[in-house]
Amino acid sequence: MKETRREVGPVKEYLERWKAVAEREKEELREASPAANWKRLNALLRLAVGLGLNLDERDEEAIAQVRRRWIKLKEAKRDDSKAERDLAAAGPAGSGAQASGTL
């Protein structure tokens, strides 16, 4: 049990570092000029053309599949966030039956 508690600290630190990275990326995107955003968009379009993607044709089924995947990812992220909050609420000693010594 003690090993599990020790492992929680590094996991929390890891998640906090990635949250900081995500925040910094959001700041950079907000601060980006329209010219920089246009350049980035053009680079993506050139990549798509270079990969042979058809940008003229709309495949409604493919679009629906992508939307379903994004919904699943969003739900998984929401579940992960809830698990993180539950972990934080449990505190350093943990909670539940394991903390009290009963099963």
Phi, psi and omega per residue, in radians:
M1 nan -0.689 -3.119
K2 -1.099 -0.634 3.127
E3 -1.052 -0.693 -3.134
T4 -1.095 -0.747 3.133
R5 -1.103 -0.679 3.138
R6 -1.156 -0.589 -3.106
E7 -1.271 -0.425 -3.114
V8 -1.131 -0.710 -3.128
G9 -0.982 -0.936 3.119
P10 -1.083 -0.590 3.128
V11 -1.155 -0.789 3.110
K12 -1.061 -0.765 3.132
E13 -1.078 -0.752 3.130
Y14 -1.033 -0.843 -3.136
L15 -1.111 -0.704 3.122
E16 -1.124 -0.670 3.100
R17 -1.099 -0.744 -3.139
W18 -1.213 -0.553 3.045
K19 -1.115 -0.705 3.110
A20 -1.114 -0.701 3.106
V21 -1.100 -0.779 -3.140
A22 -1.088 -0.719 3.105
E23 -1.091 -0.743 3.128
R24 -1.117 -0.710 3.101
E25 -1.100 -0.696 3.097
K26 -1.076 -0.756 3.113
E27 -1.045 -0.791 -3.128
E28 -1.082 -0.692 3.125
L29 -1.172 -0.688 3.112
R30 -1.152 -0.630 -3.086
E31 -1.445 -0.206 -3.087
A32 -1.153 2.460 3.128
S33 -1.327 2.768 3.063
P34 -1.003 -0.619 3.130
A35 -1.110 -0.731 3.128
A36 -1.150 -0.717 3.112
N37 -1.130 -0.699 3.114
W38 -1.099 -0.728 3.116
K39 -1.072 -0.764 3.137
R40 -1.113 -0.753 3.117
L41 -1.091 -0.774 3.121
N42 -1.090 -0.655 3.104
A43 -1.102 -0.714 3.107
L44 -1.135 -0.726 3.120
L45 -1.129 -0.730 3.095
R46 -1.091 -0.671 3.091
L47 -1.092 -0.800 3.142
A48 -1.050 -0.787 3.129
V49 -1.118 -0.755 3.132
G50 -1.087 -0.536 3.110
L51 -1.459 -0.047 3.107
G52 1.428 0.336 3.121
L53 -1.297 2.431 3.134
N54 -1.520 1.925 -3.088
L55 -1.583 -0.157 -3.086
D56 -1.549 -0.437 -3.010
E57 -1.786 2.313 3.087
R58 -1.720 2.105 3.084
D59 -1.808 1.713 -3.039
E60 -1.029 -0.651 -3.141
E61 -1.170 -0.731 3.116
A62 -1.112 -0.695 3.110
I63 -1.109 -0.743 3.121
A64 -1.102 -0.691 3.103
Q65 -1.091 -0.772 3.139
V66 -1.100 -0.755 3.129
R67 -1.079 -0.700 3.103
R68 -1.105 -0.707 3.110
R69 -1.090 -0.758 3.127
W70 -1.104 -0.654 3.102
I71 -1.100 -0.761 3.113
K72 -1.080 -0.757 3.129
L73 -1.100 -0.738 3.133
K74 -1.096 -0.751 3.112
E75 -1.122 -0.713 3.116
A76 -1.121 -0.699 3.113
K77 -1.109 -0.729 3.120
R78 -1.081 -0.739 3.119
D79 -1.120 -0.704 3.106
D80 -1.114 -0.720 3.139
S81 -1.113 -0.698 3.111
K82 -1.119 -0.734 3.131
A83 -1.099 -0.688 3.106
E84 -1.118 -0.750 3.120
R85 -1.112 -0.723 3.121
D86 -1.092 -0.721 3.127
L87 -1.111 -0.760 3.133
A88 -1.146 -0.672 -3.137
A89 -1.188 -0.490 -3.122
A90 -1.180 -0.439 3.116
G91 1.351 3.126 -3.057
P92 -1.182 -0.447 -3.086
A93 -1.507 -0.116 -3.098
G94 1.431 -3.043 3.133
S95 -2.638 3.079 3.049
G96 1.419 -2.830 -3.029
A97 -1.124 -0.623 -3.097
Q98 -1.133 -0.691 -3.113
A99 -1.175 -0.581 -3.107
S100 -1.489 -0.171 3.115
G101 1.577 0.050 3.108
T102 -1.922 2.749 3.120
L103 -1.896 nan nan
